[in-house]
Amino acid sequence: MADTRTTLIVGGGIGGLVTALKLHRVGVSVRVCESVESIKALGVGINLLPHAVKVLTELGLDEELKKEGLPTAELMFVNKFGQKIWREDRGLNAGYKWPQYSIHRGRLQMLLLNAVKRRLGEDAVHTGHHLTSFQTSDDKVTAHFENKKTGEHVGTYSADTMIAADGIHSAIRKFYYPDEGDPKFSGRILWRGITESTPFMTGKSMIMAGHQDQKFVAYPVCPEADEKGRSLVNWIAELTVGEEHISQADWNRRIDKEKFAPHFADWDFGWLDVPQLIEETEAVYEFPMVDRDPVPRWTFGRVTLLGDAAHPMYPIGSNGASQAILDADALGKAMVEEPGTEAALKAYEEGRLEPTSNIVHTNRQNGPEVVMQIVEERAPEGLDQLEDVITYEELEGIANKYKKLAGFDRETLNSK
């Protein structure tokens, strides 16, 4: 018997598009409504961890990912002097069945958008549709949309369920939690850019340098550059700036490099020249590091939250996009396993709410990157012998604990 269920997904970002693909795969009819008038390849680099790549592979996107992303070979934490704290293989190099990919966020979003249009039809994604209000009844959800620029009403749609994939400023989350207020600012600012340079380390390495108050992250994201013996390096410079209030998390706010570059002027490690990377970058974007407190529930009858609308978290541990993809997978499986629509949404919540809440709280304590802070506190002037400062067992324990918490412990994942 054919599945006749329908779903309205509000938000055409990574989480919303993967959800559309997953629900379509299990037989649910899907409509995606996105507020912006044209979905463009915006943003900078992100990482897809093996558990998220597993989901995308099962959706038949593995060959496209190989073309658009660069498989991450290793991760290394170093102190502010560039001295090694911890190194580990990643993805296939670490024995996972699936790679870890470093990829431009915009390229991933366009890959997903094109897949949705191919499989669900061009009319499955409605852009220029900003949610203004919605109503629920015993058997459906009805949502109303307008063009945000003109204020013109552009559509009213009904479906069996509505999925809020509308990000950290989710209008649907705000409806259910009206007193929540703005995202919580960490006191830290991220400045992000992409620069073509000579490769560092393996050419597929991800490095994190510094400590919680001053950090630099870098990894290559472009397979075409790699084939030419070059690296298109995505980098993030991070500083603690205090408790100044910043309410908007805006990917597109360009900034003068002089606001932060002097703090990294002497971070030339020999194998990576941080000031040169910053200097050679044309456009730098400022992004406040924010999250929200976990909420007690995501599902309200026929409406549920997903991705950053459900669990916005600090960009620590390479988990933001990956967790949204895991949400999509869990929701699709719940739709298959539970006979009732509302029961499916509740089962999805029960499977995902606690694990993501734990990641939110752990990321506030720096997640696996806490090793950098430990070394900074114990050896602020640099390392003579790492073993005198922190043991291999302590480092390994922190790394493995986070993998289990975030759902990508190798043995567990490979056995699924």
C-alpha positions as CSV (number, residue, x, y, z in Angstrom):
1,M,0.0,0.0,0.0
2,A,1.4,3.4,-1.0
3,D,2.4,5.9,1.7
4,T,0.0,8.9,1.6
5,R,1.6,11.0,4.3
6,T,2.7,14.5,3.6
7,T,5.3,16.7,5.3
8,L,6.0,20.4,5.1
9,I,9.6,21.3,5.8
10,V,10.2,24.9,6.8
11,G,13.9,25.7,5.9
12,G,16.0,24.8,2.9
13,G,19.4,24.5,4.7
14,I,21.4,21.3,5.1
15,G,19.1,19.8,7.7
16,G,15.9,20.6,5.8
17,L,17.2,19.3,2.5
18,V,18.6,16.0,3.9
19,T,15.3,15.6,5.7
20,A,13.4,16.0,2.4
21,L,15.6,13.4,0.7
22,K,15.2,10.9,3.6
23,L,11.5,11.3,3.9
24,H,11.1,11.0,0.2
25,R,13.2,7.8,0.3
26,V,10.7,6.3,2.8
27,G,7.7,7.3,0.8
28,V,6.5,10.5,2.4
29,S,5.4,13.4,0.1
30,V,7.5,16.5,0.9
31,R,7.3,20.2,0.3
32,V,10.2,22.5,1.3
33,C,9.6,26.2,2.0
34,E,12.7,28.5,2.2
35,S,12.6,32.1,3.2
36,V,15.3,33.4,0.9
37,E,14.3,34.1,-2.7
38,S,17.4,32.3,-4.2
39,I,19.4,29.6,-2.5
40,K,23.1,30.4,-3.1
41,A,26.4,28.7,-2.2
42,L,27.1,30.8,0.8
43,G,29.3,30.2,3.9
44,V,32.7,28.7,4.3
45,G,34.0,25.3,5.2
46,I,32.4,22.6,7.4
47,N,33.2,19.0,8.3
48,L,31.0,16.0,7.8
49,L,31.9,13.2,10.3
50,P,31.7,9.5,9.3
51,H,28.2,8.9,10.9
52,A,26.8,11.8,8.8
53,V,28.6,10.6,5.6
54,K,27.1,7.1,6.3
55,V,23.6,8.7,6.1
56,L,24.4,10.6,2.9
57,T,25.9,7.5,1.4
58,E,22.7,5.5,2.1
59,L,20.9,8.3,0.3
60,G,23.0,7.6,-2.8
61,L,25.1,10.8,-2.6
62,D,28.5,9.2,-2.1
63,E,29.9,9.9,-5.6
64,E,28.8,13.5,-5.5
65,L,30.4,14.0,-2.1
66,K,33.7,12.6,-3.5
67,K,33.6,15.3,-6.2
68,E,32.7,18.2,-3.9
69,G,34.5,17.4,-0.6
70,L,38.0,16.5,0.5
71,P,38.5,13.5,2.7
72,T,40.1,14.5,6.0
73,A,43.2,12.4,6.7
74,E,44.1,13.5,10.2
75,L,43.3,15.9,13.0
76,M,46.0,17.6,15.1
77,F,45.7,19.8,18.2
78,V,48.7,22.1,18.9
79,N,49.4,24.8,21.4
80,K,49.8,28.5,20.6
81,F,53.5,27.9,19.6
82,G,52.5,25.2,17.1
83,Q,53.8,22.3,19.3
84,K,51.9,19.0,19.0
85,I,49.4,18.0,21.7
86,W,47.4,15.3,20.1
87,R,47.2,13.7,16.6
88,E,44.8,11.1,15.3
89,D,43.8,9.7,12.0
90,R,40.3,10.5,10.7
91,G,37.8,8.9,8.5
92,L,39.0,6.1,6.3
93,N,42.5,6.5,7.6
94,A,41.2,5.8,11.1
95,G,39.5,2.6,10.0
96,Y,35.9,3.9,9.5
97,K,33.8,2.4,6.7
98,W,33.0,6.0,5.7
99,P,35.2,9.1,5.1
100,Q,35.2,12.3,7.0
101,Y,34.8,15.2,4.5
102,S,35.9,18.8,4.7
103,I,33.6,20.7,2.3
104,H,32.4,24.1,1.5
105,R,29.1,24.6,3.1
106,G,27.6,26.2,0.0
107,R,28.8,23.4,-2.2
108,L,27.2,20.9,0.1
109,Q,23.9,22.8,0.2
110,M,23.8,23.1,-3.6
111,L,24.6,19.4,-3.9
112,L,21.6,18.6,-1.7
113,L,19.3,21.1,-3.4
114,N,20.0,19.7,-6.8
115,A,19.4,16.1,-5.5
116,V,16.1,17.2,-4.0
117,K,15.0,18.8,-7.3
118,R,16.0,15.8,-9.3
119,R,14.3,13.3,-7.1
120,L,11.3,15.2,-5.8
121,G,10.8,17.6,-8.7
122,E,11.6,21.2,-9.4
123,D,8.4,22.3,-7.6
124,A,9.3,20.5,-4.4
125,V,11.3,23.6,-3.1
126,H,9.5,26.9,-2.8
127,T,11.9,29.8,-2.3
128,G,10.8,33.3,-1.2
129,H,8.4,31.6,1.3
130,H,8.8,33.1,4.8
131,L,6.6,31.5,7.4
132,T,4.2,34.0,9.0
133,S,1.8,31.7,11.0
134,F,0.5,28.2,11.2
135,Q,-2.4,26.3,12.8
136,T,-2.6,22.7,13.9
137,S,-5.7,20.4,14.1
138,D,-6.2,16.7,14.9
139,D,-5.3,15.6,11.4
140,K,-3.2,18.3,9.8
141,V,-1.0,21.4,10.0
142,T,-1.7,24.5,7.9
143,A,1.0,27.1,7.3
144,H,0.9,30.5,5.7
145,F,3.8,32.2,3.9
146,E,4.7,35.6,2.5
147,N,7.5,37.1,0.5
148,K,9.7,38.7,3.2
149,K,10.7,41.6,0.9
150,T,7.3,42.6,-0.4
151,G,5.0,41.3,2.4
152,E,2.9,39.6,-0.3
153,H,1.1,36.4,0.7
154,V,2.6,33.7,-1.5
155,G,1.0,30.5,-0.3
156,T,-0.9,28.5,2.3
157,Y,-0.1,24.7,2.5
158,S,-1.5,21.9,4.6
159,A,0.3,18.6,5.5
160,D,0.2,15.8,8.0
161,T,3.3,17.1,9.7
162,M,5.5,20.2,9.7
163,I,9.3,20.0,10.4
164,A,11.0,23.2,11.7
165,A,14.4,23.3,10.0
166,D,14.5,27.1,10.1
167,G,17.7,27.5,12.0
168,I,18.9,29.1,15.2
169,H,16.3,32.0,14.9
170,S,13.5,29.5,14.2
171,A,10.1,31.1,14.1
172,I,8.5,27.8,14.9
173,R,10.6,27.3,18.0
174,K,9.8,30.8,19.1
175,F,6.1,30.0,18.8
176,Y,6.5,27.2,21.3
177,Y,9.1,29.0,23.4
178,P,8.1,32.6,23.2
179,D,10.1,33.8,26.2
180,E,13.4,32.2,25.2
181,G,14.9,35.4,23.8
182,D,18.1,35.7,21.7
183,P,20.7,33.0,21.4
184,K,23.2,32.8,24.2
185,F,26.5,34.5,23.4
186,S,29.6,32.7,24.5
187,G,31.8,35.8,24.8
188,R,33.8,34.5,21.8
189,I,33.9,35.7,18.2
190,L,34.8,33.7,15.1
191,W,36.4,35.3,12.0
192,R,36.3,33.0,9.0
193,G,37.8,33.0,5.6
194,I,39.1,30.8,2.7
195,T,42.6,31.2,1.2
196,E,44.4,29.4,-1.5
197,S,47.9,28.4,-0.3
198,T,50.5,25.8,-0.4
199,P,49.4,22.6,1.3
200,F,50.4,22.1,5.0
201,M,51.2,18.7,6.6
202,T,49.4,15.9,4.6
203,G,47.4,18.4,2.4
204,K,44.3,16.8,3.9
205,S,45.0,17.7,7.6
206,M,42.8,19.6,10.0
207,I,44.6,21.5,12.7
208,M,43.4,23.3,15.8
209,A,45.9,25.6,17.6
210,G,45.8,27.7,20.8
211,H,43.4,27.5,23.7
212,Q,39.8,28.5,24.6
213,D,40.5,32.3,24.6
214,Q,42.5,32.4,21.4
215,K,42.3,29.7,18.7
216,F,43.0,29.1,15.1
217,V,41.5,26.2,13.0
218,A,42.5,25.4,9.5
219,Y,41.7,22.6,7.0
220,P,41.5,22.3,3.1
221,V,38.1,22.0,1.5
222,C,38.6,21.8,-2.3
223,P,39.4,18.6,-4.2
224,E,40.2,20.5,-7.4
225,A,42.9,22.5,-5.7
226,D,44.3,19.4,-4.1
227,E,44.6,17.8,-7.6
228,K,46.7,20.8,-8.7
229,G,49.0,20.5,-5.7
230,R,47.4,23.4,-3.9
231,S,45.1,23.9,-0.9
232,L,42.0,26.0,-0.6
233,V,42.2,26.4,3.2
234,N,39.2,27.2,5.3
235,W,40.3,28.9,8.5
236,I,38.7,30.2,11.6
237,A,40.3,32.7,14.0
238,E,38.7,32.9,17.4
239,L,39.0,35.3,20.3
240,T,37.3,35.8,23.7
241,V,36.1,39.3,23.6
242,G,34.0,39.5,26.7
243,E,30.3,39.7,27.3
244,E,29.3,42.3,24.8
245,H,25.8,41.6,23.5
246,I,25.5,40.2,20.0
247,S,22.0,39.0,19.0
248,Q,22.4,38.0,15.4
249,A,24.3,35.0,14.0
250,D,24.9,36.3,10.5
251,W,27.0,34.3,8.0
252,N,27.4,37.2,5.7
253,R,28.8,40.0,7.9
254,R,32.1,41.0,6.3
255,I,34.7,42.5,8.6
256,D,38.0,44.4,8.5
257,K,40.8,41.9,9.3
258,E,42.6,44.5,11.5
259,K,40.0,43.9,14.1
260,F,41.6,40.6,15.0
261,A,44.7,39.9,12.8
262,P,47.2,41.6,15.2
263,H,46.4,39.0,17.9
264,F,47.8,36.3,15.5
265,A,50.8,38.2,14.1
266,D,53.4,35.9,15.6
267,W,51.6,32.6,14.9
268,D,54.0,31.4,12.2
269,F,54.6,27.8,13.1
270,G,57.0,27.1,10.2
271,W,54.7,24.4,8.8
272,L,51.7,26.8,8.9
273,D,52.0,30.6,8.5
274,V,48.8,31.9,10.2
275,P,49.3,35.7,9.6
276,Q,50.1,35.0,5.9
277,L,46.8,33.0,5.5
278,I,44.9,35.9,7.1
279,E,46.7,38.5,5.0
280,E,46.0,36.8,1.7
281,T,42.3,36.3,2.4
282,E,40.1,38.6,0.4
283,A,36.9,38.4,2.4
284,V,36.6,37.6,6.1
285,Y,33.3,37.0,7.9
286,E,32.5,37.6,11.5
287,F,30.3,35.2,13.4
288,P,29.5,35.3,17.1
289,M,29.8,31.9,18.8
290,V,26.3,31.3,20.1
291,D,24.0,28.5,21.1
292,R,20.7,28.0,23.0
293,D,19.9,26.1,26.1
294,P,18.4,22.6,25.4
295,V,14.6,22.6,25.6
296,P,12.5,19.8,27.3
297,R,10.7,18.9,24.1
298,W,10.8,19.4,20.3
299,T,7.5,17.7,19.3
300,F,4.1,19.3,19.6
301,G,1.5,17.1,18.1
302,R,2.2,17.2,14.3
303,V,5.0,19.7,14.5
304,T,8.7,19.0,15.5
305,L,12.0,20.8,15.5
306,L,15.2,19.7,13.7
307,G,18.8,20.8,13.4
308,D,19.7,24.2,14.7
309,A,16.0,24.9,15.4
310,A,16.2,22.0,17.9
311,H,19.7,22.1,19.3
312,P,22.0,24.9,18.2
313,M,25.4,24.3,19.5
314,Y,28.9,25.8,19.5
315,P,30.9,24.8,16.4
316,I,33.2,22.6,18.4
317,G,33.9,19.0,17.5
318,S,32.8,19.4,13.9
319,N,29.2,18.5,14.9
320,G,26.7,21.1,13.8
321,A,25.8,19.9,10.3
322,S,26.5,16.3,11.1
323,Q,23.9,16.3,13.9
324,A,21.3,17.8,11.7
325,I,21.9,15.0,9.2
326,L,21.5,12.5,12.0
327,D,18.2,14.1,12.9
328,A,17.0,13.7,9.4
329,D,17.9,10.0,9.4
330,A,16.3,9.4,12.8
331,L,13.1,11.1,11.6
332,G,12.9,9.0,8.5
333,K,13.4,5.8,10.4
334,A,10.7,6.8,12.9
335,M,8.3,7.4,10.1
336,V,8.8,3.9,8.9
337,E,8.8,2.2,12.3
338,E,5.9,4.0,14.0
339,P,2.4,3.5,12.5
340,G,1.0,6.9,13.7
341,T,2.3,10.3,12.5
342,E,2.4,11.9,15.9
343,A,3.9,8.7,17.4
344,A,6.7,8.9,14.8
345,L,7.5,12.5,15.7
346,K,7.6,11.6,19.4
347,A,9.8,8.6,18.8
348,Y,12.2,10.8,16.8
349,E,12.4,13.3,19.6
350,E,13.0,10.5,22.2
351,G,15.9,9.2,20.2
352,R,17.6,12.5,19.5
353,L,16.8,15.0,22.3
354,E,19.1,13.7,25.0
355,P,22.1,12.9,22.8
356,T,22.1,16.4,21.3
357,S,21.5,18.1,24.6
358,N,24.6,16.3,25.9
359,I,26.6,17.6,23.0
360,V,25.4,21.2,23.6
361,H,26.5,21.0,27.2
362,T,29.8,19.3,26.4
363,N,30.7,21.8,23.7
364,R,30.3,24.6,26.2
365,Q,33.1,22.9,28.0
366,N,35.2,22.9,24.8
367,G,34.4,19.3,23.8
368,P,37.5,17.4,22.6
369,E,39.3,20.8,22.2
370,V,39.6,20.9,26.0
371,V,43.0,19.3,25.6
372,M,44.3,22.6,24.3
373,Q,43.1,24.5,27.3
374,I,44.5,21.9,29.7
375,V,48.0,22.3,28.1
376,E,47.7,26.1,28.1
377,E,46.9,26.1,31.8
378,R,49.7,23.6,32.7
379,A,52.4,24.9,30.3
380,P,51.6,28.5,29.2
381,E,55.2,29.1,28.2
382,G,55.3,26.0,25.8
383,L,56.3,22.4,25.9
384,D,59.6,20.7,26.6
385,Q,58.2,17.2,27.0
386,L,54.4,16.8,26.4
387,E,54.4,13.7,28.7
388,D,55.4,15.9,31.6
389,V,52.3,18.0,31.0
390,I,49.6,15.6,30.0
391,T,49.6,11.8,29.5
392,Y,48.8,9.9,26.3
393,E,46.1,8.1,28.3
394,E,44.4,11.3,29.3
395,L,44.5,12.6,25.8
396,E,43.1,9.4,24.3
397,G,40.4,9.2,26.9
398,I,39.1,12.7,26.1
399,A,39.1,12.0,22.4
400,N,37.3,8.7,22.7
401,K,34.8,10.0,25.2
402,Y,33.7,12.7,22.8
403,K,33.4,10.3,19.9
404,K,31.0,8.1,21.9
405,L,29.0,11.1,23.1
406,A,28.6,12.5,19.6
407,G,27.8,9.1,18.1
408,F,30.9,8.4,16.0
409,D,32.8,5.8,18.0
410,R,34.4,3.7,15.3
411,E,33.6,0.2,16.5
412,T,30.0,1.1,17.3
413,L,29.4,2.9,14.0
414,N,31.2,0.3,11.8
415,S,29.0,-2.5,13.4
416,K,25.7,-0.8,12.4
